[in-house]
């Protein structure tokens, strides 16, 4: 049984824990952030489409999002798409992309000229392609959660740590300090892995920005794989 540290905020952390238990692993839930919704004002003009780069944006968009539920909703990853569906979007599109920059290119390629990007406070910055206007609205904030001593002890005893964002990588590195040599890291993106720094037992990067790929990178899709600790070094 592999002990897997889950650092994502709730309610996603509990969902991930359930998935890992079903796969025969021992989840260690120690979120690094707490997500809180923020009030936001809609843009003056109706956009042609909505862009979501996180599931939290779909969950925390609030009543103001209702106006846009019938528009095409472009998402990064299956989990964000599922959250968009749960929020009531009816035309959900998930191009095969790895990050927000690639999603912007896919939106432009679809002939969309004006989009509303609902996001958290801190996101990677991507220049939109020529001809694509982006109105961004911050609908939630992720606030750092300081671990208790019990959470820290449990986290540092994990075999594998899952990282879902560059900010999460930075926070994990700070929380672990030098106590990381025995922990293998699996990151949702190369930027997230880089943000976590060096010194881990090994690092792996998901082939696509979704949890199935994150599990696969960590060798968690079957117990036999996990026992072999197949994470590969990325630097």
C-alpha positions as CSV (number, residue, x, y, z in Angstrom):
1,X,0.0,0.0,0.0
2,X,1.4,3.4,-1.1
3,X,0.9,6.4,1.2
4,X,-0.2,9.3,-1.1
5,X,-0.1,12.9,0.1
6,X,-3.1,14.9,-1.3
7,X,-2.4,18.7,-1.1
8,X,-5.3,20.0,-3.1
9,X,-8.1,22.0,-1.3
10,X,-11.4,20.6,-0.3
11,X,-13.8,19.4,-1.6
12,X,-11.4,18.0,-4.3
13,X,-9.1,16.5,-1.7
14,X,-11.8,14.2,-0.4
15,X,-12.7,13.1,-3.9
16,X,-9.1,12.3,-4.7
17,X,-8.8,10.3,-1.4
18,X,-11.8,8.2,-2.3
19,X,-10.3,7.4,-5.7
20,X,-7.0,6.4,-4.2
21,X,-8.7,4.1,-1.6
22,X,-10.5,2.4,-4.5
23,X,-7.1,1.8,-6.1
24,X,-5.7,0.2,-2.9
25,X,-3.6,3.2,-1.6
26,X,-3.6,5.0,1.7
27,X,-4.5,8.7,1.2
28,X,-2.9,11.3,3.4
29,X,-5.1,14.4,3.2
30,X,-3.2,17.6,4.1
31,X,-4.5,20.5,1.9
32,X,-2.1,23.4,1.4
33,X,-4.8,25.9,0.5
34,X,-8.4,26.8,1.4
35,X,-10.6,28.1,-1.5
36,X,-13.0,31.0,-0.9
37,X,-15.4,32.6,-3.4
38,X,-15.0,36.3,-4.3
39,X,-17.6,38.7,-5.5
40,X,-17.2,39.7,-9.2
41,X,-18.8,42.0,-11.7
42,X,-19.8,40.7,-15.2
43,X,-18.2,42.4,-18.2
44,X,-20.2,45.2,-19.9
45,X,-20.7,43.2,-23.1
46,X,-21.8,39.6,-23.5
47,X,-18.8,37.4,-24.5
48,X,-18.9,34.7,-27.1
49,X,-17.6,32.0,-24.8
50,X,-16.4,31.2,-21.3
51,X,-12.9,29.9,-20.4
52,X,-12.2,27.8,-17.3
53,X,-8.7,26.6,-16.3
54,X,-9.7,25.2,-12.9
55,X,-12.6,23.2,-11.3
56,X,-12.7,25.7,-8.5
57,X,-13.7,28.5,-10.9
58,X,-16.7,26.5,-11.9
59,X,-17.7,25.7,-8.3
60,X,-17.1,29.2,-6.9
61,X,-18.5,31.3,-9.8
62,X,-21.7,32.0,-7.9
63,X,-25.0,33.5,-9.1
64,X,-23.3,35.9,-11.5
65,X,-22.2,33.0,-13.6
66,X,-25.8,32.0,-14.4
67,X,-26.0,34.4,-17.4
68,X,-23.3,32.5,-19.2
69,X,-24.3,28.9,-18.7
70,X,-25.6,28.6,-22.3
71,X,-22.4,29.8,-23.9
72,X,-19.6,27.5,-25.1
73,X,-17.4,26.7,-22.1
74,X,-13.8,25.8,-22.9
75,X,-12.0,23.8,-20.2
76,X,-8.6,22.5,-19.4
77,X,-8.9,18.9,-18.3
78,X,-11.7,16.5,-17.5
79,X,-12.1,17.5,-13.9
80,X,-12.6,21.1,-14.8
81,X,-15.1,20.0,-17.5
82,X,-17.0,17.9,-14.9
83,X,-17.2,20.8,-12.5
84,X,-18.5,23.0,-15.4
85,X,-21.2,20.5,-16.1
86,X,-22.1,20.4,-12.4
87,X,-22.3,24.2,-12.4
88,X,-24.9,24.0,-15.2
89,X,-22.9,24.8,-18.4
90,X,-24.5,23.0,-21.3
91,X,-22.0,23.4,-24.1
92,X,-18.7,22.1,-22.7
93,X,-15.6,21.8,-24.9
94,X,-12.4,20.2,-23.8
95,X,-9.7,20.5,-26.5
96,X,-6.6,18.3,-26.1
97,X,-4.5,21.0,-24.4
98,X,-2.0,21.1,-21.4
99,X,-2.4,24.6,-20.1
100,X,-4.2,27.9,-20.5
101,X,-1.9,29.1,-23.3
102,X,-2.8,26.1,-25.4
103,X,-6.5,26.6,-24.6
104,X,-6.4,30.2,-25.8
105,X,-4.9,29.0,-29.1
106,X,-7.7,26.3,-29.4
107,X,-10.4,28.9,-28.7
108,X,-9.0,31.2,-31.3
109,X,-8.8,28.3,-33.8
110,X,-12.5,27.7,-33.1
111,X,-13.3,31.2,-34.5
112,X,-14.1,32.7,-31.1
113,X,-13.1,36.4,-30.8
114,X,-14.3,37.4,-27.3
115,X,-14.1,35.3,-24.1
116,X,-14.7,35.6,-20.4
117,X,-12.0,33.8,-18.3
118,X,-13.2,32.9,-14.8
119,X,-10.2,32.2,-12.6
120,X,-8.5,32.3,-9.3
121,X,-6.4,35.2,-8.1
122,X,-3.0,33.7,-9.1
123,X,-2.8,32.1,-12.6
124,X,-0.1,31.7,-15.2
125,X,0.1,34.6,-17.7
126,X,-0.5,33.7,-21.3
127,X,-0.6,36.2,-24.2
128,X,-3.8,35.6,-26.2
129,X,-3.5,35.0,-30.0
130,X,-4.1,38.0,-32.3
131,X,-7.7,38.7,-32.7
132,X,-8.8,37.1,-29.4
133,X,-10.1,39.5,-26.6
134,X,-10.0,38.1,-23.1
135,X,-12.0,39.5,-20.2
136,X,-10.8,38.0,-16.9
137,X,-12.7,37.9,-13.7
138,X,-11.4,36.6,-10.4
139,X,-14.1,34.4,-8.8
140,X,-12.1,32.8,-6.0
141,X,-9.0,33.0,-3.9
142,X,-6.8,30.2,-2.6
143,X,-5.5,31.1,0.8
144,X,-2.5,29.3,2.3
145,X,-3.4,26.7,5.0
146,X,-0.7,26.2,7.6
147,X,-0.4,22.5,8.6
148,X,-0.8,21.4,12.1
149,X,1.9,19.3,13.6
150,X,-0.2,16.2,13.1
151,X,-0.7,17.1,9.4
152,X,3.0,17.8,8.9
153,X,4.1,14.5,10.5
154,X,1.6,12.6,8.4
155,X,2.6,14.4,5.2
156,X,6.3,13.8,5.7
157,X,5.7,10.1,6.1
158,X,4.1,9.8,2.7
159,X,5.7,7.9,-0.1
160,X,4.3,10.1,-3.0
161,X,3.1,13.7,-3.0
162,X,0.6,15.0,-5.6
163,X,0.9,18.6,-6.8
164,X,-1.8,20.4,-8.8
165,X,-0.3,23.8,-9.5
166,X,3.0,25.8,-9.5
167,X,1.8,27.7,-6.4
168,X,1.1,24.3,-4.8
169,X,4.6,23.2,-5.7
170,X,6.1,26.2,-4.0
171,X,4.0,25.7,-0.9
172,X,4.9,22.1,-0.6
173,X,8.6,22.8,-0.9
174,X,8.3,25.4,1.9
175,X,6.2,23.1,4.1
176,X,8.7,20.2,3.7
177,X,11.9,22.2,3.8
178,X,14.8,19.7,3.8
179,X,12.6,16.8,4.8
180,X,11.9,15.7,1.2
181,X,14.5,13.1,0.4
182,X,12.2,10.1,0.9
183,X,9.2,11.5,-0.9
184,X,8.5,11.1,-4.6
185,X,6.7,13.9,-6.4
186,X,4.0,13.7,-9.1
187,X,3.0,17.1,-10.6
188,X,0.1,18.1,-12.9
189,X,2.5,20.1,-15.1
190,X,6.2,20.7,-15.7
191,X,5.8,24.2,-14.2
192,X,4.4,22.7,-11.0
193,X,7.2,20.3,-10.8
194,X,9.8,23.0,-11.3
195,X,8.2,25.2,-8.7
196,X,8.6,22.4,-6.1
197,X,12.3,22.5,-6.6
198,X,15.0,19.8,-6.3
199,X,15.9,17.3,-3.5
200,X,12.9,15.0,-3.8
201,X,13.4,11.2,-4.2
202,X,12.1,11.5,-7.7
203,X,9.8,13.8,-9.8
204,X,7.3,12.9,-12.5
205,X,5.1,15.1,-14.7
206,X,1.6,14.1,-15.8
207,X,1.2,13.6,-19.6
208,X,-2.0,15.7,-19.6
209,X,-3.6,18.1,-17.1
210,X,-6.0,15.6,-15.4
211,X,-5.9,13.4,-12.4
212,X,-5.8,10.1,-14.3
213,X,-2.5,11.2,-15.9
214,X,-1.3,12.5,-12.5
215,X,-1.9,9.1,-11.0
216,X,-0.3,7.3,-14.0
217,X,2.8,9.4,-13.6
218,X,3.0,8.4,-10.0
219,X,2.4,4.7,-10.8
220,X,-0.8,4.7,-8.8
221,X,-3.2,3.1,-11.2
222,X,-2.4,-0.3,-9.8
223,X,-0.7,-1.5,-6.6
224,X,1.9,-3.5,-8.5
225,X,3.0,-0.4,-10.3
226,X,3.2,1.6,-7.1
227,X,5.3,-1.0,-5.4
228,X,7.9,-0.6,-8.1
229,X,8.0,3.2,-7.5
230,X,8.3,4.0,-11.2
231,X,8.5,7.8,-11.0
232,X,11.2,9.1,-13.2
233,X,13.5,12.1,-12.6
234,X,12.9,15.3,-14.4
235,X,15.9,17.2,-13.1
